[in-house]
Each structure stands twice: as C-alpha cells, then as structure tokens.
Amino acid sequence: IYDEPSCTEGFLDNIVQIIGYGSENGKPYWLGRTHWGENWGEKGYFRMARGKNMCRIAEVVIQIANTKKNGSIQQYNNISVYFIFFLTIIIYLMKNI
C-alpha cells in the first residue's frame, strides 16, 4: 500500500480510475488503475492509503454515473477518459487563478 507522507505537492498531471477500496492489516486503501499498462504497479493496478489525500488523489474528483444499455453497464471509451483528464486539468487551473 503506497503511503508516502512527502507525496502532497506538485502539479496534477495524471488521471487515475478508482475501482474499489479495501483494508489490509488495519490500513484502509483505494484500489485504482492508470493507463500505464500491466507492467506497472501490481499488474497495472495500485493500492494507495485512503483517508489521507495521498498524492492529492482526492483533490479533484469526477464521477461518471453508470448508465445501462441493453441490460449491461455501458463501457466508456478512451475519448471519454481523455476528456475527463482535460476537464480535470481545467478545473485545477481555474481553482488556482
């Protein structure tokens, strides 16, 4: 579980998808993934300390509501992910003007 106290500053230049949460040995964590592929982290996934805003993970959050299409959850394509990344950067910049 990534828990590095010095990871609190810097420009928000990445987007991650939080896909779950859990606890290990009493330490709560977020389960997430990035676009870096299976050769990074835990086969493309990571666990990061929850409840600490580690690496500013909780600073700009965008939630996409699940929508149903033909009885299953609709999948979002890469264009949607890049648009969300763009929106995240714009929101961050607007907050700091």
ChimeraX commands (.cxc) that place a marker at each C-alpha (Angstrom):
marker #1 position 0.00,0.00,0.00 radius 0.5
marker #1 position 1.56,3.28,-1.12 radius 0.5
marker #1 position 1.74,5.63,1.88 radius 0.5
marker #1 position 4.39,8.31,1.37 radius 0.5
marker #1 position 3.95,11.47,3.51 radius 0.5
marker #1 position 6.07,13.58,1.11 radius 0.5
marker #1 position 3.63,12.95,-1.77 radius 0.5
marker #1 position 1.48,16.04,-1.12 radius 0.5
marker #1 position 2.57,18.71,-3.60 radius 0.5
marker #1 position 3.10,19.20,-7.30 radius 0.5
marker #1 position 1.06,19.72,-10.43 radius 0.5
marker #1 position -1.84,17.37,-11.04 radius 0.5
marker #1 position -0.73,15.80,-14.30 radius 0.5
marker #1 position -2.29,12.36,-14.29 radius 0.5
marker #1 position -5.67,10.74,-14.14 radius 0.5
marker #1 position -6.45,7.52,-12.33 radius 0.5
marker #1 position -9.56,5.45,-12.04 radius 0.5
marker #1 position -10.56,4.34,-8.56 radius 0.5
marker #1 position -12.22,0.96,-8.91 radius 0.5
marker #1 position -12.56,-0.10,-5.31 radius 0.5
marker #1 position -11.30,0.07,-1.78 radius 0.5
marker #1 position -10.27,-2.23,0.99 radius 0.5
marker #1 position -8.22,-2.66,4.12 radius 0.5
marker #1 position -5.10,-4.69,4.81 radius 0.5
marker #1 position -3.72,-5.16,8.32 radius 0.5
marker #1 position -5.99,-2.32,9.51 radius 0.5
marker #1 position -4.74,0.10,6.83 radius 0.5
marker #1 position -7.52,1.39,4.54 radius 0.5
marker #1 position -6.62,1.83,0.87 radius 0.5
marker #1 position -8.01,2.84,-2.51 radius 0.5
marker #1 position -7.69,0.32,-5.33 radius 0.5
marker #1 position -7.02,2.06,-8.62 radius 0.5
marker #1 position -5.52,1.80,-12.07 radius 0.5
marker #1 position -3.83,4.07,-14.57 radius 0.5
marker #1 position -3.25,3.99,-18.31 radius 0.5
marker #1 position 0.36,2.79,-17.86 radius 0.5
marker #1 position -0.41,-0.88,-18.53 radius 0.5
marker #1 position 0.19,-4.19,-16.81 radius 0.5
marker #1 position 3.97,-3.74,-16.44 radius 0.5
marker #1 position 3.45,-1.01,-13.84 radius 0.5
marker #1 position 2.49,-1.43,-10.18 radius 0.5
marker #1 position 0.51,-4.54,-9.30 radius 0.5
marker #1 position -0.19,-5.67,-12.90 radius 0.5
marker #1 position -1.41,-2.18,-13.78 radius 0.5
marker #1 position -3.23,-1.57,-10.50 radius 0.5
marker #1 position -2.21,0.21,-7.32 radius 0.5
marker #1 position -3.24,0.43,-3.70 radius 0.5
marker #1 position -2.93,3.86,-2.10 radius 0.5
marker #1 position -3.57,4.88,1.51 radius 0.5
marker #1 position -7.18,6.00,1.92 radius 0.5
marker #1 position -8.27,8.92,4.11 radius 0.5
marker #1 position -5.06,10.95,3.71 radius 0.5
marker #1 position -5.45,12.60,0.27 radius 0.5
marker #1 position -2.22,10.81,-0.61 radius 0.5
marker #1 position -0.60,12.42,-3.69 radius 0.5
marker #1 position -3.67,14.71,-3.82 radius 0.5
marker #1 position -5.78,11.78,-5.04 radius 0.5
marker #1 position -8.96,13.26,-3.54 radius 0.5
marker #1 position -8.41,16.86,-4.61 radius 0.5
marker #1 position -10.20,16.83,-7.98 radius 0.5
marker #1 position -12.73,14.04,-8.31 radius 0.5
marker #1 position -15.05,13.47,-11.25 radius 0.5
marker #1 position -17.64,10.73,-11.08 radius 0.5
marker #1 position -19.29,9.23,-14.12 radius 0.5
marker #1 position -22.67,7.77,-13.37 radius 0.5
marker #1 position -23.23,4.21,-14.51 radius 0.5
marker #1 position -25.68,4.03,-17.37 radius 0.5
marker #1 position -27.37,0.88,-18.55 radius 0.5
marker #1 position -27.53,-0.07,-22.20 radius 0.5
marker #1 position -29.13,-3.34,-23.26 radius 0.5
marker #1 position -29.10,-4.62,-19.68 radius 0.5
marker #1 position -25.38,-4.10,-19.05 radius 0.5
marker #1 position -23.24,-1.23,-17.86 radius 0.5
marker #1 position -22.07,0.88,-20.78 radius 0.5
marker #1 position -18.32,0.98,-21.25 radius 0.5
marker #1 position -16.61,4.32,-21.76 radius 0.5
marker #1 position -14.03,4.63,-24.49 radius 0.5
marker #1 position -10.63,6.32,-24.40 radius 0.5
marker #1 position -12.04,9.58,-25.76 radius 0.5
marker #1 position -14.18,9.88,-22.63 radius 0.5
marker #1 position -11.16,9.23,-20.41 radius 0.5
marker #1 position -9.05,11.85,-22.18 radius 0.5
marker #1 position -11.92,14.34,-21.98 radius 0.5
marker #1 position -12.14,13.76,-18.23 radius 0.5
marker #1 position -8.38,14.29,-17.94 radius 0.5
marker #1 position -8.70,17.57,-19.86 radius 0.5
marker #1 position -11.59,18.64,-17.62 radius 0.5
marker #1 position -9.60,17.78,-14.51 radius 0.5
marker #1 position -6.70,19.99,-15.60 radius 0.5
marker #1 position -9.07,22.88,-16.44 radius 0.5
marker #1 position -10.79,22.61,-13.04 radius 0.5
marker #1 position -7.43,22.56,-11.27 radius 0.5
marker #1 position -6.19,25.61,-13.17 radius 0.5
marker #1 position -9.44,27.51,-12.51 radius 0.5
marker #1 position -9.15,26.83,-8.77 radius 0.5
marker #1 position -5.68,28.39,-8.72 radius 0.5
marker #1 position -6.45,31.63,-10.60 radius 0.5
marker link #1:1,2 radius 0.2
marker link #1:2,3 radius 0.2
marker link #1:3,4 radius 0.2
marker link #1:4,5 radius 0.2
marker link #1:5,6 radius 0.2
marker link #1:6,7 radius 0.2
marker link #1:7,8 radius 0.2
marker link #1:8,9 radius 0.2
marker link #1:9,10 radius 0.2
marker link #1:10,11 radius 0.2
marker link #1:11,12 radius 0.2
marker link #1:12,13 radius 0.2
marker link #1:13,14 radius 0.2
marker link #1:14,15 radius 0.2
marker link #1:15,16 radius 0.2
marker link #1:16,17 radius 0.2
marker link #1:17,18 radius 0.2
marker link #1:18,19 radius 0.2
marker link #1:19,20 radius 0.2
marker link #1:20,21 radius 0.2
marker link #1:21,22 radius 0.2
marker link #1:22,23 radius 0.2
marker link #1:23,24 radius 0.2
marker link #1:24,25 radius 0.2
marker link #1:25,26 radius 0.2
marker link #1:26,27 radius 0.2
marker link #1:27,28 radius 0.2
marker link #1:28,29 radius 0.2
marker link #1:29,30 radius 0.2
marker link #1:30,31 radius 0.2
marker link #1:31,32 radius 0.2
marker link #1:32,33 radius 0.2
marker link #1:33,34 radius 0.2
marker link #1:34,35 radius 0.2
marker link #1:35,36 radius 0.2
marker link #1:36,37 radius 0.2
marker link #1:37,38 radius 0.2
marker link #1:38,39 radius 0.2
marker link #1:39,40 radius 0.2
marker link #1:40,41 radius 0.2
marker link #1:41,42 radius 0.2
marker link #1:42,43 radius 0.2
marker link #1:43,44 radius 0.2
marker link #1:44,45 radius 0.2
marker link #1:45,46 radius 0.2
marker link #1:46,47 radius 0.2
marker link #1:47,48 radius 0.2
marker link #1:48,49 radius 0.2
marker link #1:49,50 radius 0.2
marker link #1:50,51 radius 0.2
marker link #1:51,52 radius 0.2
marker link #1:52,53 radius 0.2
marker link #1:53,54 radius 0.2
marker link #1:54,55 radius 0.2
marker link #1:55,56 radius 0.2
marker link #1:56,57 radius 0.2
marker link #1:57,58 radius 0.2
marker link #1:58,59 radius 0.2
marker link #1:59,60 radius 0.2
marker link #1:60,61 radius 0.2
marker link #1:61,62 radius 0.2
marker link #1:62,63 radius 0.2
marker link #1:63,64 radius 0.2
marker link #1:64,65 radius 0.2
marker link #1:65,66 radius 0.2
marker link #1:66,67 radius 0.2
marker link #1:67,68 radius 0.2
marker link #1:68,69 radius 0.2
marker link #1:69,70 radius 0.2
marker link #1:70,71 radius 0.2
marker link #1:71,72 radius 0.2
marker link #1:72,73 radius 0.2
marker link #1:73,74 radius 0.2
marker link #1:74,75 radius 0.2
marker link #1:75,76 radius 0.2
marker link #1:76,77 radius 0.2
marker link #1:77,78 radius 0.2
marker link #1:78,79 radius 0.2
marker link #1:79,80 radius 0.2
marker link #1:80,81 radius 0.2
marker link #1:81,82 radius 0.2
marker link #1:82,83 radius 0.2
marker link #1:83,84 radius 0.2
marker link #1:84,85 radius 0.2
marker link #1:85,86 radius 0.2
marker link #1:86,87 radius 0.2
marker link #1:87,88 radius 0.2
marker link #1:88,89 radius 0.2
marker link #1:89,90 radius 0.2
marker link #1:90,91 radius 0.2
marker link #1:91,92 radius 0.2
marker link #1:92,93 radius 0.2
marker link #1:93,94 radius 0.2
marker link #1:94,95 radius 0.2
marker link #1:95,96 radius 0.2
marker link #1:96,97 radius 0.2
view
